[in-house]
Amino acid sequence: MSAQKKRNFQIEAFKHRVVVDPKYAEKTWKILEHAIHEIYNHNASGLSFEELYRNAYNMVLHKFGEKLYSGLVSTMTSHLKEIAKSIEAAQGGLFLEELNRKWAEHNKALQMIRDILMYMDRTFIPSTHKTPVHELGLNLWRDHIIHSSKIQKRLQDTLLELVQHERTGEVINRGLMRNVIKMLMDLGSSVYQEDFEKPFLEVSADFYRLESQQFIECCDCGDYLKKAEKRLNEEIERVSHYLDAKSESKITNVVEKEMIESHMHRLVHMENSGLVNMIVDDKYEDLGRMYNLFRRVPTGLALIRDVMTSHIREIGKQLVTDPERLKDPVDFVQRLLDEKDKHDKIISSAFNNDKTFQNALNSSFEYFINLNPRSPEFISLFVDDKLRKGLKGVTEEDVEIVLDKVMMLFRYLQEKDVFEKYYKQHLAKRLLSGKTVSDDAERSLIVKLKTECGYQFTSKLEGMFTDMKTSQDTMQGFHAAVGAEIADGPSLTVQVLTTGSWPTQSVTTCNLPPEILGVCDKFKTYYLGTHTGRRLSWQTNMGTADLKATFGKGQKHELNVSTYQMCILMLFNNADRLSYKEIEQATEIPASDLKRCLQSLACVKGKNVLRKEPMSKDIAEDDAFYFNDKFSSKFYKVKIGTVVAQKESEPEKQETRQRVEEDRKPQIEAAIVRIMKSRRVLDHNNIVAEVTKQLNSRFLPNPVVIKKRIESLIEREFLERDKTDRKLYRYLA
C-alpha cells in the first residue's frame, strides 16, 4: 500500500483588522451587571446563561477582563451592603435565621455568577493573580457582613449565649447553630477561630471555673467526678453536633484544666470520699472514673499512684508490725494475700491494668513485707498449713491459684534463702509424718521455685522426694528378705535420708525398748549388706509409733505417739510407778525433750495416759509417774502430741538465722571471686554493687559482711590491696 502524502494546514490571521465597537465593553458589562442584579433578586429563571457566558467570554477575549472583574466587585459589594442592612434589622431570635437565609442565598448566587464568569476564572484571574470568583464572594461576605460593625459583636454574643443556654439545660436549634458555625469555617479557619472559637474558649473557661468551685464546695469526690465526666461528654457531643472537629481537643482541655487539674489535689485527699476512701470501700466505678479523668491531665495519674502507694505502704506497715497479727503466721500471710487480691482487682477493674500502677503495688508490697524479718518464715508456715490440711477437697486449679499467690509473695522477699531454710524444715516434717495433702501440689510448688530461682535452689528439696521414694523400695526389699523372721514382733517402717539433702539435725540418741532394738538391728544388717560404704545413724527424735494399750476394765486404745513417748510408755509394761530420775536413766532422752514428753503424757486433759504426783502443770525432777488405769476416750485411736516449748522457739529461730548467715558467706565469696576473675582490678564500691546485683535474687547481702569476706579472701591470698590506693583490689591468679 503506498504511503499517503502528509498535508499541512496553516491558520492565518484576518487579512482585515476586526473593528470593535468603542461602546462594546460598556454595553456588554451592562448586560452582565443586569444579570447579577437579577440573580441576587431571585429572578434568574428568565436569564440565558449560555448568552451571558458568551458575553463574559468575549469581554475577556477583547481584553476587558479588568473592567469585568472590577464591575463584579462593585456590584456584589452594593448587594452585600443591602443584605447587611436586612440582617441588622432582624430582631431577637430571627437574627441568626436571617443571617443563615441570606448566606444560603449568597452562596446560590455566587454559584450562578461563577458559572457565567467561568472563562474569566480560568484565564484572566490566574494570569493577573487576582482572587477567584468564589473566594472573592466569600471574602466580600466576610468583610461586609460578618465583620460589619453592627453584626460582628452581635453574632459572637448570640452564638455564645446559645451555648450558655444549652449548658444550663435549655434546648436550642442545633441545626441553625451548625449552619452558622459552618459559614464561619467556610470563610476561613482564622474567621472561625477569631470570631467564635477564641471567645468561646474564654467564656467556657470562666463558666467551668465558677461551676467547678460551686461543685467542689457541695459535692463529695464521687459526685464531683460524675459531674466533671458529664460536662466533658457534653462538650465532646457539642463539637460533634455543630463545632469544628479541631475544637474538640481545645474545649476538652479547658474542661480538664478547670474541673480536674485545678482541683485534683483536693479531690484525691477529700475527707471521707477521696481516693483512699474509694480504695477502702472498693468503689470500682468511682475509681475508674477518677483514673479516666485524671489521665487527661499532666501528673494526674502520678498523683493517684503516689497516694495509692502511700496508703498501701501505710496499711502494709501496720499489718506487718502489729504484735497481735504476728501471733498467727497463717492469718498474717492470708491478710497479705487478701490485700494483694483487693488491690489487684482495683488495678484490673478501675485502673485499666495500668502497668505503672501494678509496679507501684509490687514495690509497696516488697517494701513492707521485708520490714518484718519473720516474713520468710511466716510464708513457709502458711504453705505448710495449706499443704498439711488447708487444701483438702480443693480442686487442682484452686491449689494452683493458692500456690501462685504464695509465689507472688515469695518474689517480694529479699531473703529468699531464709524462706528456703524454713521451707526445707517444714517440708521434711510433712514428708516424714506423711501429713502432706498432695504430692502433686508439693512437686508443683518446687517446680515454681525452680523456675523462679534456678536448679540449685531446689536440688535438695527434690533430693528429699527421691529419698522418700527410695525408702519405700528399701522397705519392700527388707520385708521380702526378713519378713518371716519379724512377723511376730513389732512392725517397722524406716525412712533412709541422705544427710546433705535434709535439714541438719543434732543426733540425740535414746535407749530404745529391746523389742524395737531387735528389729532395728535386723534392718541395719539388711541395709548395710545391700549398700556398702554407708553409715546409718538413728534419728529417734523424728520418729513416731503406734502402740496398742489396754486400760482398766479391759478398754483398748491405739495410741499414736512420738518415738520418745513410746520409750517412756513401754517402761510401764514392767512397772506401775516410776520416778522422773528412773525414766531419765532408763531412756537417756535429753532432759528438755523428756520433760515435754512427760508433760504431754501426764498433764494434757483427755490425753493423760500417765498420772503424776504431785499434780501440777510442770514437770519437776522429784515427780513420780503412774500408769493411768482410768484413762478413757470416745475414740479408739488417740493421737498424743508433744507439748511445744515456747521458750525454745526463739533460740531455734536464732539457730536458723545463724545457719543462714553461715551459708551466705561462701556464696558472697564465690560472687567476689567470679567478679574479680573477670575484672582483674576493681574498687571497693563497685565490688559491693556487683555482688549485691548478683546475689539479690536469693538475698540482699550486707555491705559490712561483703567487706569481711573481702578481708578473708585477702588473708587467703585470692585478692590483694593496691599499694597506692587502699580501696582498689587486684585478683591474684
C-alpha positions in Angstrom: 0.0 0.0 0.0 1.5 3.4 -1.0 2.1 6.0 1.7 -0.2 8.9 1.7 1.2 12.4 1.4 1.0 14.4 4.5 -0.9 17.7 4.2 -0.1 20.7 6.4 -2.8 23.3 7.3 -1.9 26.8 8.5 -4.3 29.2 10.1 -3.6 32.7 9.0 -4.6 36.0 10.7 -7.5 38.0 9.5 -6.5 40.0 6.5 -8.6 42.9 7.7 -8.4 44.2 11.3 -11.5 43.4 13.3 -13.0 46.7 14.4 -14.6 46.6 17.9 -17.5 49.0 18.8 -15.9 51.6 21.2 -19.0 51.1 23.4 -18.8 47.4 23.3 -17.3 46.9 26.7 -19.8 49.2 28.4 -22.8 47.6 26.7 -21.7 44.1 27.4 -21.0 44.9 31.1 -24.4 46.4 31.4 -25.9 43.1 30.3 -23.8 41.1 32.8 -24.4 43.7 35.6 -28.2 43.4 35.0 -27.9 39.6 35.2 -26.0 39.8 38.5 -28.8 42.1 39.9 -31.5 39.7 38.7 -29.6 36.7 40.3 -29.5 38.5 43.7 -33.2 39.5 43.3 -34.2 35.8 42.7 -35.2 36.5 39.0 -32.6 34.2 37.4 -35.2 32.0 35.7 -35.5 34.4 32.7 -31.8 34.6 32.0 -29.9 32.9 29.2 -26.8 31.6 30.9 -25.3 30.5 27.6 -25.6 34.0 26.2 -24.3 35.6 29.4 -21.3 33.2 29.4 -20.5 34.2 25.8 -20.6 37.9 26.7 -18.3 37.4 29.6 -16.0 35.2 27.4 -15.9 37.9 24.7 -15.1 40.7 27.2 -12.1 38.7 28.5 -11.1 37.9 24.9 -11.2 41.6 24.0 -9.0 42.5 26.9 -11.8 43.9 29.1 -11.2 41.4 31.9 -10.2 44.2 34.3 -13.5 46.0 33.7 -15.4 42.8 34.2 -13.6 41.9 37.4 -13.9 45.4 39.0 -17.6 45.7 37.9 -18.2 42.3 39.6 -16.6 43.5 42.9 -18.6 46.7 43.0 -21.9 45.1 42.0 -21.5 42.3 44.7 -20.4 44.9 47.3 -23.6 47.0 46.7 -25.8 44.0 47.1 -24.0 42.8 50.2 -24.4 46.2 51.8 -28.2 45.9 51.3 -28.1 42.3 52.7 -26.2 43.6 55.7 -29.0 46.1 56.4 -31.6 43.4 56.2 -29.7 41.2 58.6 -29.1 44.1 61.0 -32.8 44.8 61.1 -33.7 41.3 62.2 -34.8 41.2 65.8 -34.0 38.7 68.6 -34.0 35.0 67.5 -34.7 36.0 63.9 -31.2 37.5 63.6 -29.4 34.1 63.1 -32.2 32.8 60.9 -32.0 35.9 58.6 -28.2 35.6 58.5 -28.4 31.9 57.7 -31.0 32.5 54.9 -29.0 35.3 53.3 -25.9 33.2 53.5 -27.6 30.4 51.7 -28.9 32.8 49.0 -25.5 34.4 48.6 -23.9 31.0 48.1 -26.5 30.1 45.5 -26.0 33.5 43.7 -22.3 33.0 43.8 -22.5 29.6 42.2 -24.5 31.1 39.2 -22.1 34.1 38.9 -19.2 31.7 38.9 -20.8 29.7 36.1 -21.2 32.8 34.0 -17.7 34.0 34.6 -16.0 30.6 34.3 -13.7 31.7 31.5 -12.5 34.7 33.4 -12.0 32.4 36.4 -9.8 30.1 34.3 -7.7 32.5 32.3 -7.8 36.2 33.4 -7.7 35.6 37.2 -4.6 33.2 37.3 -2.7 35.5 34.9 -3.3 38.6 36.9 -3.1 36.8 40.3 -6.5 38.1 41.4 -8.8 36.3 43.8 -11.1 33.6 42.1 -14.8 34.4 41.9 -16.0 32.0 44.6 -13.3 33.0 47.1 -13.9 36.7 46.2 -17.6 36.2 47.1 -16.6 34.7 50.5 -14.2 37.5 51.2 -16.7 40.2 50.4 -19.3 38.4 52.6 -16.8 38.3 55.4 -15.8 41.9 55.1 -19.3 43.5 54.6 -21.5 41.1 56.6 -19.5 39.2 59.3 -17.1 42.0 60.0 -19.7 44.7 59.8 -19.6 46.9 62.9 -23.2 46.1 63.7 -23.1 42.4 63.0 -19.7 41.1 64.2 -20.2 41.5 68.0 -23.9 40.7 67.9 -23.2 37.4 66.1 -20.5 36.5 68.6 -22.7 37.3 71.6 -25.7 35.4 70.1 -23.7 32.2 69.5 -22.1 32.3 72.9 -25.4 33.0 74.5 -26.9 29.9 72.8 -24.1 27.7 74.0 -24.7 29.1 77.5 -28.4 28.3 77.3 -27.6 24.8 76.2 -25.1 24.3 79.1 -27.9 25.3 81.5 -30.2 22.7 80.2 -32.2 24.6 77.5 -32.9 23.2 74.1 -31.5 25.2 71.2 -31.8 25.0 67.4 -28.7 22.9 66.8 -29.2 22.8 63.0 -29.2 26.6 62.8 -26.1 26.7 65.0 -24.4 24.2 62.8 -25.1 26.2 59.6 -23.9 29.5 61.1 -20.7 27.9 62.6 -20.1 26.1 59.2 -20.4 29.5 57.5 -17.6 30.9 59.7 -15.5 27.8 58.9 -16.1 28.2 55.2 -14.9 31.8 55.4 -11.5 30.5 56.6 -10.1 29.0 59.8 -8.9 32.4 61.0 -12.5 33.7 60.8 -13.9 30.7 62.8 -11.1 31.0 65.4 -11.1 34.8 65.9 -14.8 35.4 65.6 -16.0 32.4 67.6 -13.6 29.8 68.9 -11.3 32.1 70.8 -14.1 33.9 72.7 -15.9 30.6 73.1 -12.9 29.0 74.9 -12.5 32.1 77.1 -16.2 32.2 78.3 -16.1 28.4 78.7 -13.1 28.6 81.0 -14.9 31.3 83.1 -18.0 29.1 83.2 -16.3 25.9 84.3 -14.0 27.8 86.7 -17.1 29.1 88.5 -19.1 25.9 88.2 -16.3 23.7 89.5 -15.9 26.0 92.5 -19.6 25.6 93.3 -19.4 21.8 92.8 -16.3 21.2 94.9 -17.9 23.0 97.9 -21.1 21.0 97.9 -20.3 17.6 96.4 -18.3 14.6 97.6 -15.5 13.3 95.4 -17.5 10.7 93.6 -20.4 13.1 92.8 -18.0 15.8 91.6 -16.3 13.3 89.3 -19.6 12.3 87.8 -20.4 16.0 87.1 -17.0 16.6 85.5 -17.4 13.5 83.3 -20.9 14.6 82.3 -19.6 18.1 81.3 -16.7 16.6 79.4 -19.0 14.3 77.4 -21.4 17.2 76.7 -18.6 19.3 75.2 -17.4 16.3 73.1 -21.0 15.9 71.9 -21.4 19.6 71.2 -18.3 19.5 68.9 -19.8 16.6 67.0 -23.1 18.4 66.5 -22.1 21.9 65.4 -18.4 22.8 66.0 -15.2 22.2 64.1 -13.7 18.8 64.9 -10.4 20.6 65.7 -12.1 22.4 68.6 -12.6 19.2 70.5 -9.1 19.0 72.0 -9.2 22.7 72.8 -12.6 22.7 74.7 -11.8 19.4 76.4 -8.5 20.9 77.6 -10.5 23.8 79.1 -12.8 21.5 81.0 -9.9 19.3 82.1 -7.9 22.3 83.4 -10.7 24.0 85.2 -12.7 21.0 86.5 -9.9 18.4 87.1 -6.4 19.8 87.1 -7.3 22.9 89.3 -8.9 20.7 92.0 -7.2 17.3 91.7 -5.2 17.5 94.9 -8.3 18.5 96.9 -10.4 15.7 95.2 -7.8 13.0 95.9 -7.5 14.0 99.5 -11.2 14.8 100.1 -12.3 13.8 103.6 -14.5 10.7 103.8 -14.8 10.4 100.0 -11.3 10.8 98.4 -9.1 8.2 96.8 -8.2 6.3 100.0 -11.9 6.0 101.0 -12.7 4.7 97.5 -10.0 2.1 97.8 -11.1 1.0 101.2 -14.7 0.8 100.2 -14.0 -1.0 96.8 -15.7 1.8 94.8 -14.5 0.5 91.4 -16.8 2.7 89.4 -15.7 5.9 91.1 -12.0 4.8 91.0 -12.4 4.0 87.2 -13.9 7.5 86.7 -11.1 9.2 88.6 -8.5 7.2 86.6 -10.1 8.1 83.2 -10.5 11.8 84.1 -7.1 12.2 85.8 -5.2 10.5 82.9 -6.3 13.5 80.8 -4.2 16.0 82.8 -0.4 16.2 83.3 0.7 14.5 86.5 -2.9 13.3 87.2 -2.1 9.6 87.2 1.2 10.2 89.1 -0.9 11.8 91.9 -3.3 8.9 92.1 -0.4 6.4 92.0 1.5 8.3 94.8 -1.5 8.5 97.1 -2.3 4.8 96.5 1.3 3.8 97.1 1.4 5.8 100.4 -1.9 4.2 101.5 -0.8 0.6 100.7 2.6 1.1 102.4 0.9 2.5 105.5 -1.7 -0.3 105.9 1.0 -2.9 105.0 3.4 -1.4 107.6 0.6 -1.6 110.2 -0.1 -5.2 109.2 3.5 -6.5 109.4 4.4 -4.7 112.6 1.2 -5.3 114.7 2.2 -7.7 117.5 -1.3 -9.2 117.6 -1.1 -10.1 113.9 2.3 -11.8 114.4 0.8 -14.4 116.8 -0.8 -16.3 113.9 1.5 -16.6 110.9 -1.1 -18.3 108.7 -3.6 -15.4 109.3 -0.7 -12.9 108.8 0.0 -14.3 105.3 -3.7 -14.6 104.5 -4.2 -11.0 105.2 -1.3 -10.1 102.9 -2.8 -12.2 100.2 -6.2 -10.5 100.8 -4.7 -7.1 100.5 -2.9 -8.1 97.3 -6.1 -9.5 95.8 -8.0 -6.4 96.7 -5.6 -4.0 95.1 -5.1 -6.3 92.1 -8.8 -6.2 91.5 -8.8 -2.4 91.7 -6.0 -2.1 89.2 -7.7 -4.5 86.8 -11.3 -3.2 87.2 -10.7 0.5 87.7 -7.1 1.4 86.5 -7.2 -0.4 83.1 -4.5 -2.9 84.2 -2.1 0.0 84.1 1.5 -1.4 84.3 2.8 1.6 86.3 0.1 1.0 89.0 1.0 -2.7 89.1 4.7 -1.8 89.5 3.8 0.6 92.3 1.8 -2.1 94.0 4.6 -4.6 93.7 7.2 -2.1 95.1 4.9 -1.3 98.0 4.5 -5.0 98.9 8.2 -5.6 98.6 8.8 -2.6 100.9 6.6 -3.6 103.8 6.9 -7.4 103.6 10.6 -7.0 104.2 10.0 -4.7 107.2 9.2 -7.9 109.1 12.3 -10.2 109.4 10.0 -13.2 110.0 8.1 -12.8 106.7 10.1 -15.7 105.0 9.3 -18.0 108.0 5.6 -17.0 108.0 5.2 -17.6 104.3 6.7 -21.0 104.7 4.4 -21.7 107.7 1.4 -20.6 105.5 2.5 -23.1 102.8 2.9 -25.8 105.5 -0.6 -25.2 106.8 -2.1 -25.3 103.3 -0.2 -28.4 102.2 -1.0 -30.2 105.5 -4.7 -29.7 105.7 -5.8 -26.4 104.2 -6.2 -27.8 100.6 -8.2 -31.0 101.3 -11.1 -31.4 98.9 -10.0 -28.4 96.8 -9.7 -28.7 93.0 -6.3 -28.8 91.4 -7.0 -25.4 89.7 -7.7 -23.9 93.2 -4.5 -25.5 94.6 -2.5 -23.9 91.7 -4.1 -20.5 92.4 -3.1 -20.7 96.1 0.5 -21.7 95.1 0.8 -19.0 92.5 -0.3 -16.4 95.2 2.4 -17.8 97.5 5.0 -17.5 94.8 3.9 -13.9 94.2 4.7 -13.1 97.9 7.9 -15.1 97.7 9.1 -12.9 94.8 8.8 -9.9 97.1 11.2 -11.4 99.7 14.7 -10.1 99.8 15.8 -13.0 102.0 14.8 -15.9 99.8 17.4 -18.1 101.3 15.8 -17.7 104.8 12.5 -18.9 103.2 14.4 -21.9 101.7 15.8 -22.9 105.2 12.3 -22.8 106.8 10.6 -24.4 103.8 13.1 -27.3 103.9 12.4 -27.9 107.6 8.6 -27.7 107.1 8.7 -29.9 104.0 10.9 -32.5 105.9 8.3 -32.7 108.7 5.4 -33.1 106.2 7.1 -35.8 104.3 8.3 -37.7 107.3 5.0 -37.6 109.1 3.1 -38.4 105.9 1.0 -35.3 106.5 1.2 -33.7 103.1 -2.2 -33.3 101.4 -0.9 -33.9 97.9 2.4 -34.9 96.4 1.4 -33.3 93.2 0.9 -29.9 95.0 4.3 -30.3 96.7 6.1 -31.0 93.4 4.2 -28.2 91.7 5.5 -25.7 94.2 9.0 -27.0 93.8 8.8 -26.6 90.0 7.6 -23.0 90.6 10.5 -22.3 92.9 12.9 -23.9 90.4 11.6 -21.6 87.6 11.9 -18.6 89.8 15.3 -19.3 91.4 17.1 -22.0 89.4 18.1 -25.6 89.9 20.4 -25.0 92.9 17.6 -23.6 95.0 15.5 -26.7 94.7 18.1 -29.5 94.2 18.0 -30.5 97.9 14.2 -30.3 98.0 14.0 -32.7 95.1 16.5 -34.9 96.8 14.1 -35.3 99.8 11.4 -36.6 97.5 13.9 -39.0 95.9 14.8 -40.3 99.4 11.1 -40.9 100.2 10.6 -43.0 97.1 13.9 -44.9 97.6 12.8 -45.6 101.3 9.6 -47.2 100.0 11.6 -49.5 97.7 14.1 -50.3 100.5 11.3 -51.3 102.9 9.7 -53.6 100.3 13.1 -55.3 99.9 13.6 -55.5 103.7 10.1 -57.1 104.2 10.7 -59.5 101.4 14.1 -60.6 102.8 13.3 -60.8 106.6 9.5 -60.6 106.8 9.1 -64.1 108.2 11.7 -63.5 110.9 10.0 -60.4 112.3 6.4 -61.4 111.7 5.7 -62.0 115.4 7.4 -58.8 116.6 6.6 -55.1 116.1 6.4 -53.9 112.5 9.0 -51.3 111.5 9.0 -48.6 108.7 12.2 -46.8 108.1 12.9 -43.7 106.0 16.5 -43.5 105.0 17.5 -39.9 104.5 20.6 -38.6 102.7 22.5 -36.3 105.0 23.1 -33.5 102.6 19.5 -33.2 101.3 17.7 -32.9 104.7 17.8 -30.2 107.3 20.7 -30.9 109.6 19.6 -32.4 112.9 21.6 -32.9 116.1 21.9 -36.6 116.6 20.3 -37.3 120.0 20.3 -41.0 120.9 17.9 -42.7 123.3 17.6 -46.2 124.6 15.0 -48.0 122.5 13.0 -50.8 124.1 14.5 -54.3 123.5 11.7 -55.4 121.2 12.2 -52.4 118.9 16.0 -52.6 119.1 16.0 -56.1 117.8 14.0 -55.3 114.6 16.1 -52.1 114.1 19.3 -54.2 114.2 17.9 -56.6 111.6 17.1 -53.6 109.3 20.6 -52.2 109.8 22.2 -55.6 108.9 20.0 -55.8 105.8 20.6 -52.3 104.7 24.4 -52.3 105.2 24.5 -55.7 103.5 23.0 -54.2 100.3 24.7 -50.8 100.4 28.4 -50.8 101.0 30.4 -47.9 102.4 27.4 -46.3 104.1 26.7 -45.4 107.7 23.3 -45.4 109.4 22.5 -43.2 112.5 19.0 -43.4 114.0 17.2 -40.1 114.4 14.9 -41.2 117.2 13.8 -37.6 117.8 12.0 -37.6 114.4 10.1 -40.9 114.6 6.5 -41.9 115.6 5.0 -45.1 116.9 1.5 -46.7 117.2 1.1 -48.5 120.5 -1.8 -50.8 121.5 -2.7 -50.3 125.1 -5.2 -51.9 127.5 -6.6 -49.9 130.4 -8.8 -50.7 133.4 -12.0 -52.7 132.6 -10.3 -54.1 129.5 -10.7 -50.8 127.5 -8.4 -50.9 124.5 -6.9 -48.0 122.5 -4.3 -47.4 119.9 -2.0 -44.5 120.8 -0.2 -42.5 118.2 2.9 -41.2 119.9 6.5 -40.0 119.2 9.4 -42.4 119.5 10.4 -40.7 122.8 6.9 -41.1 124.2 6.9 -44.8 123.1 10.2 -45.4 125.0 8.6 -43.9 128.2 5.3 -45.7 127.9 6.9 -49.1 127.3 8.7 -48.9 130.6 5.3 -49.2 132.3 4.8 -52.7 130.9 7.1 -53.8 133.8 6.3 -51.2 136.4 3.3 -49.3 137.8 5.3 -46.5 139.3 8.5 -44.8 138.0 10.2 -41.6 139.2 11.4 -38.9 136.9 15.0 -40.0 137.6 14.3 -43.6 136.8 12.7 -42.7 133.5 15.6 -40.4 132.6 18.1 -43.1 133.4 16.3 -45.9 131.6 15.6 -43.9 128.3 18.5 -41.4 128.3 16.2 -38.9 126.5 17.6 -35.3 126.7 16.1 -33.5 129.7 14.2 -30.8 127.7 12.6 -33.4 125.4 11.9 -35.8 128.3 10.0 -33.1 130.3 7.9 -32.1 127.2 7.1 -35.8 126.6 6.0 -36.4 130.2 4.0 -33.2 130.2 2.1 -34.3 127.1 1.5 -37.8 128.6 0.5 -36.8 132.1 -0.7 -33.1 132.1 -2.9 -32.7 129.0 -6.5 -33.1 129.7 -8.1 -36.0 127.8 -4.7 -37.4 126.8 -3.3 -38.2 130.3 -2.2 -41.8 129.8 0.0 -41.4 132.9 -0.7 -39.9 136.3 1.7 -37.6 138.0 2.3 -36.9 141.7 2.3 -34.3 142.9 -0.4 -32.9 140.4 0.9 -29.8 138.6 1.3 -28.4 135.1 5.1 -28.5 135.1 7.5 -31.5 135.4 9.9 -31.5 138.3 12.8 -33.9 138.8 11.3 -35.3 142.0 7.9 -36.2 140.3 6.6 -39.7 140.3 4.6 -41.2 137.4 1.9 -44.0 137.4 0.1 -45.8 134.6 -3.4 -44.3 134.4 -5.8 -47.3 134.6 -8.8 -44.9 134.5 -7.8 -43.4 131.1 -10.7 -43.4 128.7 -11.5 -41.8 125.3 -14.5 -41.9 123.0 -12.0 -42.6 120.1 -10.3 -45.9 119.6 -7.3 -44.1 118.0 -5.8 -41.4 120.2 -3.1 -39.1 119.0 -0.9 -37.7 121.8 1.1 -34.7 120.5 4.2 -33.3 122.1 3.9 -30.0 124.0 5.8 -27.3 122.1 8.4 -25.5 124.3 7.6 -21.8 123.7 10.9 -20.8 125.4 12.9 -22.8 122.9 11.3 -21.5 119.8 13.4 -18.2 120.0 16.8 -20.0 120.2 15.7 -22.3 117.4 15.0 -19.2 115.3 18.3 -17.7 116.1 20.0 -21.0 115.2 18.2 -21.0 111.8 19.3 -17.4 111.3 22.9 -18.3 112.2 22.9 -21.2 109.8 21.6 -18.9 107.0 24.3 -16.3 107.8 26.9 -19.1 107.6 25.6 -20.4 104.3 25.8 -16.9 102.9 29.5 -16.5 103.5 30.7 -18.9 100.8 28.1 -17.6 98.3 29.3 -14.0 98.8 33.0 -15.1 98.5 32.2 -17.1 95.3 30.5 -14.0 93.8 33.5 -11.8 94.7 35.9 -14.3 93.1 33.8 -14.6 90.0 33.7 -10.8 89.6 37.4 -10.2 90.3 38.4 -13.1 87.9 36.7 -11.3 85.0 37.6 -7.7 86.0 41.1 -8.3 87.5 41.1 -4.9 89.2 38.1 -3.2 90.9 37.5 -0.7 93.6 35.5 -1.5 96.8 32.3 0.3 96.0 32.0 -1.4 92.6 32.6 -4.8 94.1 29.8 -4.2 96.7 27.4 -3.1 93.9 28.2 -6.1 91.6 28.0 -8.6 94.4 24.6 -7.2 95.5 23.4 -7.4 91.9 24.5 -11.0 91.5 23.0 -12.2 94.8 19.8 -10.2 95.2 17.7 -13.0 93.6 18.5 -15.0 96.7 19.2 -12.4 99.4 20.3 -8.8 99.9 23.9 -9.1 101.1 25.0 -6.7 103.8 27.9 -4.4 102.7 29.6 -5.0 106.1 29.5 -8.8 105.5 30.9 -8.3 101.9 33.8 -6.2 103.4 34.5 -9.0 105.9 34.5 -11.7 103.1 36.9 -9.5 101.0 39.2 -9.3 104.1 39.0 -13.1 104.4 39.9 -13.6 100.7 42.9 -11.2 101.1 44.1 -13.3 104.0 43.8 -16.4 101.9 45.6 -14.6 99.0 42.8 -14.7 96.5 43.0 -10.9 96.4 45.4 -8.1 97.3 45.1 -4.4 98.0 46.7 -1.9 95.7 49.8 -0.5 97.2 48.9 3.2 96.5 45.0 3.1 96.5 43.8 1.1 99.5 40.2 0.9 98.1 41.4 -0.9 95.0 41.7 -4.7 94.9 43.6 -6.9 92.5 42.8 -10.5 91.7 45.6 -13.0 92.3 45.6 -15.8 89.8 
